[in-house]
Amino acid sequence: MRMRSVWRGAISFGLVTIAVRLYTAVEEHDFRFNQVHREDGGRIKYKRVCSVCGEEVEYSDITKGYELDDGRMVIMENEDFEKLPVKTDKSIDVLEFVPVEEIDPIYFQKTYYLEPDKAAARPYVLLRDALVKTGQLAVVKITIRQKETLATIRARDDVLVMHTMLWPDEIRRAEFDFLDSDVEVRPQELKMATSLVESMAGDFDPETFTDDYRDALEKVIAAKAEGAELPEQPEAEDKGDVIDLMTALERSVEKAKAGRKGAKKAAPKKKASSA
């Protein structure tokens, strides 16, 4: 089934305009549960009730309100948002280009695919190839659903991908007590920890990872739907005696190396191609 676009506009790249459509790039596969009555499984419904007059309110009579610090409520209508003194046209304005590694992933919010209109395919591909060749990201501004946000555009699998970003003041500071204390790490511990990292290093392949929780939940739901016996929970792994940090690191390195050797032995050998 073809994806549905959620936004339509244009990338402003210098004097070049690239007409594009925006598509949500990801979809979650979590199980969505409803609140139900335990006795008969009936769905729980909620009424929209005004806290002042106590009356049930029709959806058409509901609007947005912002509560000030002194308790006053500022009522905002749709036309108030349309009159905001900022640029809200359908454009993605390129502000600058920066190296890929300069953007901290903590800023990333949502991911979208950008598809060009037929007439814009050539400048679209030109921008995509330029980003690949220079190893740069485009830092842009875009307004989606009446909210202006920063974003980045990069090339991925022959497509331009846009990541909306949080503003700097939306990133919380890490304020923890241990940061004010002088925590000492011994050289031999750091050496062993480095060895553990290196022994577990590999090339990232997302296809090798599975959502074990979702798989287990699916089995439980299927069993309950059929009135079958629920699958047994696996026994917790015995962690053994409590050991000191250095010993834990040494054993971890040994286990990681042994696991790598076992994986190599289990891997099928490639057949020699015939001439």
C-alpha positions as CSV (number, residue, x, y, z in Angstrom):
1,M,0.0,0.0,0.0
2,R,1.4,3.4,-1.0
3,M,2.3,5.7,1.8
4,R,0.2,8.9,2.3
5,S,2.0,12.2,2.4
6,V,1.6,14.3,5.5
7,W,2.9,17.6,4.1
8,R,3.6,19.2,0.8
9,G,5.9,22.1,0.0
10,A,9.4,22.9,-1.4
11,I,13.0,22.9,-0.4
12,S,14.6,26.3,-0.9
13,F,18.2,25.6,-1.8
14,G,19.8,28.9,-2.8
15,L,17.8,30.1,-5.8
16,V,16.8,26.5,-6.5
17,T,13.3,25.3,-5.5
18,I,12.6,21.6,-5.1
19,A,8.9,20.6,-4.8
20,V,8.6,17.7,-2.4
21,R,6.1,15.7,-0.4
22,L,6.7,14.5,3.2
23,Y,6.1,11.0,4.4
24,T,6.4,9.4,7.9
25,A,9.4,7.2,7.6
26,V,8.8,4.9,10.6
27,E,5.9,2.9,12.2
28,E,5.8,1.4,15.6
29,H,4.7,-2.2,16.0
30,D,3.7,-2.1,19.7
31,F,0.5,-3.8,20.8
32,R,-2.1,-1.1,21.5
33,F,-4.3,-2.0,24.4
34,N,-7.8,-0.5,25.3
35,Q,-9.1,0.1,28.8
36,V,-11.9,-2.3,29.3
37,H,-14.3,-3.5,32.0
38,R,-12.8,-6.6,33.5
39,E,-16.3,-8.2,34.0
40,D,-17.5,-8.1,30.4
41,G,-14.6,-6.7,28.3
42,G,-16.6,-3.5,27.4
43,R,-14.6,-0.5,26.2
44,I,-14.3,2.4,28.7
45,K,-15.6,5.7,27.2
46,Y,-14.8,9.2,28.5
47,K,-16.9,12.3,28.3
48,R,-15.6,15.8,27.6
49,V,-16.8,17.7,30.7
50,C,-16.1,21.3,31.4
51,S,-14.4,21.8,34.8
52,V,-16.3,25.2,35.3
53,C,-19.9,24.5,34.4
54,G,-19.9,20.8,34.7
55,E,-21.6,20.4,31.3
56,E,-20.6,17.8,28.6
57,V,-19.0,19.8,25.8
58,E,-19.4,19.1,22.0
59,Y,-16.2,18.7,20.1
60,S,-17.1,21.7,17.9
61,D,-17.2,23.9,21.0
62,I,-13.6,22.9,22.1
63,T,-10.6,25.2,21.3
64,K,-7.1,25.6,22.6
65,G,-6.3,27.5,25.8
66,Y,-3.0,28.5,27.5
67,E,-2.9,29.0,31.3
68,L,-0.8,31.8,32.5
69,D,1.2,31.7,35.7
70,D,-1.4,33.8,37.5
71,G,-4.2,31.3,36.6
72,R,-5.8,33.2,33.7
73,M,-6.7,31.2,30.6
74,V,-5.9,32.7,27.2
75,I,-8.3,31.3,24.6
76,M,-6.7,30.7,21.2
77,E,-8.7,30.3,18.0
78,N,-7.5,28.9,14.7
79,E,-7.3,32.3,13.1
80,D,-5.0,33.5,15.9
81,F,-2.4,30.9,14.8
82,E,-2.8,31.9,11.2
83,K,-2.0,35.5,12.1
84,L,1.3,34.7,13.8
85,P,4.0,37.2,12.7
86,V,6.3,34.4,11.4
87,K,6.8,32.7,8.1
88,T,4.5,29.7,7.9
89,D,4.4,29.0,4.1
90,K,5.0,25.6,2.7
91,S,8.8,25.8,2.5
92,I,11.8,24.0,3.8
93,D,14.5,26.7,4.1
94,V,18.1,25.5,4.0
95,L,20.1,27.5,6.6
96,E,23.5,25.9,6.3
97,F,25.4,22.7,5.6
98,V,27.4,21.0,8.4
99,P,29.4,17.8,8.7
100,V,27.4,14.7,9.6
101,E,29.3,14.1,12.8
102,E,28.6,17.6,14.2
103,I,24.9,16.9,15.0
104,D,24.4,15.2,18.4
105,P,21.6,12.5,18.0
106,I,20.0,13.9,21.2
107,Y,18.4,16.6,19.0
108,F,16.7,14.2,16.6
109,Q,12.9,13.9,17.0
110,K,10.9,12.4,14.1
111,T,12.0,11.0,10.7
112,Y,10.4,11.6,7.4
113,Y,11.1,10.7,3.7
114,L,11.1,13.4,1.1
115,E,9.7,12.5,-2.3
116,P,10.2,15.0,-5.3
117,D,7.4,16.0,-7.6
118,K,8.0,14.7,-11.2
119,A,9.3,18.0,-12.4
120,A,11.7,18.4,-9.4
121,A,13.4,15.0,-9.7
122,R,16.6,16.5,-11.3
123,P,17.3,19.2,-8.6
124,Y,16.3,16.6,-5.9
125,V,18.9,14.1,-7.2
126,L,21.5,16.9,-7.5
127,L,21.0,17.9,-3.8
128,R,21.1,14.3,-2.7
129,D,24.4,13.6,-4.6
130,A,26.0,16.8,-3.4
131,L,25.2,15.8,0.2
132,V,26.8,12.4,-0.3
133,K,29.9,13.7,-2.0
134,T,30.6,16.4,0.6
135,G,29.5,14.3,3.7
136,Q,27.3,17.1,4.8
137,L,23.8,17.5,6.3
138,A,21.5,20.4,5.4
139,V,20.2,22.3,8.5
140,V,16.8,23.6,7.6
141,K,13.7,25.2,9.1
142,I,10.2,23.9,8.5
143,T,6.7,24.6,9.8
144,I,4.5,21.5,10.4
145,R,1.1,21.7,12.0
146,Q,1.6,25.4,12.9
147,K,4.9,24.7,14.7
148,E,8.3,25.9,13.4
149,T,11.1,23.5,14.0
150,L,14.7,22.9,13.1
151,A,15.5,19.8,11.0
152,T,18.3,18.2,9.1
153,I,18.2,16.6,5.6
154,R,20.5,13.8,4.6
155,A,20.8,11.2,1.9
156,R,19.9,7.6,2.7
157,D,19.5,4.8,0.2
158,D,19.0,7.2,-2.7
159,V,16.3,9.2,-0.9
160,L,16.5,12.4,1.1
161,V,15.5,11.9,4.7
162,M,14.5,14.7,7.1
163,H,14.9,14.5,10.9
164,T,13.0,17.1,12.8
165,M,15.0,18.4,15.8
166,L,14.4,19.8,19.3
167,W,15.5,23.3,20.1
168,P,18.5,23.7,22.4
169,D,16.3,25.0,25.3
170,E,14.3,21.7,25.1
171,I,17.3,19.6,25.9
172,R,17.5,19.0,29.7
173,R,20.8,19.2,31.4
174,A,22.2,16.1,33.1
175,E,22.4,17.2,36.7
176,F,23.4,14.2,38.9
177,D,25.2,14.2,42.2
178,F,28.0,11.8,41.0
179,L,29.2,14.4,38.5
180,D,30.4,16.6,41.4
181,S,32.4,13.8,43.0
182,D,35.9,12.6,42.0
183,V,35.4,9.0,40.7
184,E,38.7,7.2,40.2
185,V,39.1,4.6,37.5
186,R,42.2,2.5,37.8
187,P,44.4,2.1,34.6
188,Q,44.1,-1.7,34.6
189,E,40.3,-1.5,34.8
190,L,40.2,1.0,31.9
191,K,42.5,-1.3,29.9
192,M,40.3,-4.3,30.6
193,A,37.1,-2.3,29.8
194,T,38.7,-1.2,26.5
195,S,39.5,-4.8,25.7
196,L,35.9,-5.8,26.4
197,V,34.6,-3.1,24.0
198,E,37.0,-4.2,21.3
199,S,36.1,-7.9,21.7
200,M,32.4,-7.1,21.3
201,A,32.9,-4.7,18.4
202,G,31.2,-5.4,15.1
203,D,29.4,-4.0,12.1
204,F,25.9,-2.8,12.9
205,D,23.2,-4.9,11.2
206,P,19.7,-4.1,12.6
207,E,18.3,-7.2,11.0
208,T,20.2,-9.4,13.6
209,F,18.3,-7.9,16.5
210,T,14.8,-9.0,17.6
211,D,12.1,-7.6,19.9
212,D,11.9,-10.5,22.3
213,Y,9.3,-8.7,24.5
214,R,6.9,-8.2,21.6
215,D,7.3,-11.8,20.4
216,A,6.6,-13.1,23.9
217,L,3.6,-10.8,24.3
218,E,2.2,-12.0,21.0
219,K,2.4,-15.6,22.1
220,V,0.6,-14.8,25.4
221,I,-2.2,-12.9,23.6
222,A,-2.6,-15.8,21.1
223,A,-2.7,-18.3,23.9
224,K,-5.3,-16.4,25.9
225,A,-7.4,-15.9,22.7
226,E,-7.5,-19.7,22.2
227,G,-7.9,-20.5,25.8
228,A,-4.6,-22.4,25.7
229,E,-2.0,-22.8,28.4
230,L,0.3,-19.8,28.7
231,P,3.9,-20.2,27.7
232,E,6.3,-20.6,30.6
233,Q,8.6,-17.8,31.5
234,P,12.3,-18.8,31.0
235,E,14.4,-19.2,34.2
236,A,16.5,-16.2,35.1
237,E,20.2,-16.7,34.3
238,D,22.3,-17.4,37.3
239,K,24.8,-14.5,37.7
240,G,26.9,-16.4,40.2
241,D,28.6,-14.9,43.2
242,V,29.0,-11.2,43.7
243,I,32.4,-10.3,42.3
244,D,34.6,-7.2,42.1
245,L,34.7,-4.9,39.1
246,M,38.1,-6.2,37.7
247,T,37.0,-9.8,37.9
248,A,33.7,-9.1,36.3
249,L,35.6,-7.4,33.4
250,E,38.0,-10.3,33.0
251,R,35.2,-12.8,32.9
252,S,33.2,-10.7,30.5
253,V,36.2,-10.5,28.1
254,E,36.6,-14.3,28.2
255,K,32.9,-14.8,27.6
256,A,32.8,-12.4,24.6
257,K,35.9,-14.0,23.0
258,A,34.4,-17.4,23.4
259,G,31.2,-16.3,21.9
260,R,33.0,-14.9,18.9
261,K,34.9,-18.2,18.4
262,G,31.6,-20.1,18.6
263,A,29.9,-17.8,16.1
264,K,32.8,-18.3,13.6
265,K,32.6,-22.1,13.9
266,A,28.8,-22.0,13.4
267,A,29.0,-19.8,10.3
268,P,28.6,-21.7,7.0
269,K,31.6,-21.8,4.9
270,K,31.4,-20.2,1.5
271,K,31.7,-22.5,-1.5
272,A,34.5,-21.8,-3.9
273,S,33.1,-20.5,-7.2
274,S,33.8,-22.7,-10.2
275,A,35.8,-21.1,-13.0
